[in-house]
């Protein structure tokens, strides 16, 4: 299977189940093989931002009141 050279980990999966979730289609895989490379932080996506666990807590965040106000618009 193709892999990104500098990826901190990889998995090979067989499609196990598909589930409709609103305007998304969720694909669940059964892991057949996996590996990691210690020392490389994984890429994560949260709060509409890509980052890594190593600096995730340092990212700027809007105040909770701003987030609530945005939902009320």
C-alpha positions in Angstrom: 0.0 0.0 0.0 1.3 3.5 -0.7 2.3 5.6 2.3 3.5 9.2 2.9 7.2 9.0 3.7 7.2 11.2 6.8 3.8 10.1 8.2 4.0 9.3 11.9 1.8 6.2 11.4 -0.3 4.2 9.0 -3.1 1.7 8.9 -4.4 -0.8 6.3 -8.1 -1.4 6.7 -10.9 -3.4 5.0 -14.2 -1.6 4.7 -16.3 -3.0 7.5 -19.5 -0.8 7.5 -20.9 2.4 6.0 -23.3 4.6 8.0 -25.2 7.7 6.8 -24.7 10.6 9.2 -26.6 13.7 8.1 -24.8 15.0 5.0 -21.8 12.7 5.6 -21.1 9.0 4.9 -19.1 7.4 7.7 -16.8 4.6 6.7 -15.7 2.2 9.4 -12.7 0.0 8.7 -11.4 -3.1 10.2 -7.6 -2.7 10.8 -5.5 -5.4 9.1 -2.1 -3.9 9.7 -0.6 -0.8 11.4 2.6 0.8 12.4 3.9 4.0 14.0 7.2 6.0 14.0 8.0 7.2 17.5 9.0 10.9 17.8 6.8 12.3 15.1 3.7 14.1 16.3 0.4 13.1 14.6 -1.6 15.6 12.6 -5.0 16.4 14.2 -7.9 18.5 13.2 -9.9 20.4 15.8 -11.7 23.7 16.1 -11.3 24.1 12.3 -7.5 24.0 12.6 -4.9 21.4 11.7 -2.1 21.0 14.2 -0.2 18.4 16.3 -0.5 17.3 19.8 2.9 18.8 20.7 1.7 22.4 20.0 -2.1 21.9 20.0 -2.6 23.5 23.5 -0.6 26.6 22.4 -3.0 27.6 19.6 -4.9 30.8 20.0 -8.6 30.2 20.9 -11.5 32.6 20.9 -13.3 33.2 24.2 -16.2 30.9 24.9 -18.6 33.9 24.8 -17.5 34.6 21.2 -18.2 31.0 20.2 -21.7 31.1 21.8 -22.4 34.5 20.1 -21.4 33.0 16.7 -23.9 30.2 17.2 -26.7 32.6 18.0 -26.3 34.5 14.6 
